[in-house]
Amino acid sequence: MLTQIWRSFTSLPKTSTAGVPPTSFDGVRDGDPALYLFPRSKAGTSIDPECLKIQAYLLFSGFAHATKDHLENDFSPTGRLPVLVVKGELHCGKEIVEKVKNMTSLDANLPDSERSDLEAFVALAENELHLAVMYSLWYNDVTSSETTLPIYLQRYPWPINAVIFRQERGKVVDYIVRRKGVLRKNELFAKASTALSALSEKLGSSLYFGGSGPVYADAAVFSYVHILLTALKRSSELHMEVLKHQNLVQHSKRVWDTW
């Protein structure tokens, strides 16, 4: 979609790029795995929780790869980032996790009962925290103007940057409405608060959700907590809410400092 808008302004011929990876970029040899992520904010990481989660998971797994900030997503088979390109093959979302899981033993030592338990907590984070984080980054006027909009302003000339941002913002709002039926901030934040409390209780005094070492659940929880701590204003409701759970704060700091 971004490419189509850009071409409409530059009168370039429209061609489909779906399934075609971008050309190689500096620092990545042909054939080396490359992870394409929604661009980093001034906090230093991607502000897209799905991208940050996959990046953390690859690091936990020891999967060697290069990363590339990439705002265009037309080449993605799903139309969304992140995309992992390995030897010309494109992998998206959960497919990335499955591919890497088959090559590593990160979650292999978890008992079946614990694996199922963690899957339920990951689903909680990916449902309730995800919606609240996306609302904060894209719909909240202060956060979106200070954190999300600058990413577009830096990469496109005026006025195309504002046009693209508004269109992407509209897509995120539509996504939340489709999931919830109506856009109610208080409801989103209340469920996010409940999810944070449950995740905090599950983590307890452990270093990681996987015990002594990180697993996929750690990548998922880290992605949301880190964004809440670094991308939102300190006076924001969700930033204040996550500070109530110091074990989650320390978990996020541990992942950031170690990996």
Summary of the structure (lengths in Angstrom):
residues: 259
radius of gyration: 18.5
end to end distance: 33.5
largest distance: 58.0
contacts: 794
relative contact order: 0.13
helix: 56%
strand: 8%
